[in-house]
């Protein structure tokens, strides 16, 4: 079963200094590799004269990637990924911009500096906890659709999509522990006329 994780709603930025080098970290929400890449490109354009713009992202349950951007191998991207994962974050991207201050930090110093840049930035964030859910399809006749949609949108469940065809189908995100209760609620709401299909695994704020 997918596990809960933390993510962000907005960009968080924090700067610190290590032996005269400036480390500017920005962490942002990213729901896909494309969103992460776009954010990384944007930070590089924002800091074109920086010595390095190192990056890391964690997307979903499996995708993790770090980029050292010219720092010695494994001293920047990897500790940044480890900082994100270690704090339980996913669907996020981090960029640490370094302006070299003239003093070499050594491999261990770089690992600590890049990892700390991310963790200190996350300390300033207000994370959103995402919990496992299922995407449940609720199909009803057109004569019931208006009332069902009103009741769904007034409930604590999130309507992700509405499809109009022979029937009207609502894609609703429902916490995994609430699927049985939701199914019973829909049956009562529609006098048993709705067709309910439990579909893909997703995450919802919880």
Secondary structure as UniProt FT lines:
FT   STRAND          5..7
FT   STRAND          12..18
FT   TURN            19..20
FT   STRAND          21..29
FT   HELIX           33..46
FT   TURN            47..49
FT   STRAND          52..59
FT   TURN            60..62
FT   STRAND          63..67
FT   TURN            69..70
FT   TURN            73..74
FT   HELIX           77..86
FT   TURN            87..88
FT   STRAND          92..99
FT   HELIX           106..122
FT   TURN            123..124
FT   STRAND          128..140
FT   HELIX           142..154
FT   STRAND          158..164
FT   STRAND          168..175
FT   HELIX           176..178
FT   HELIX           179..189
FT   TURN            190..192
FT   STRAND          195..205
//
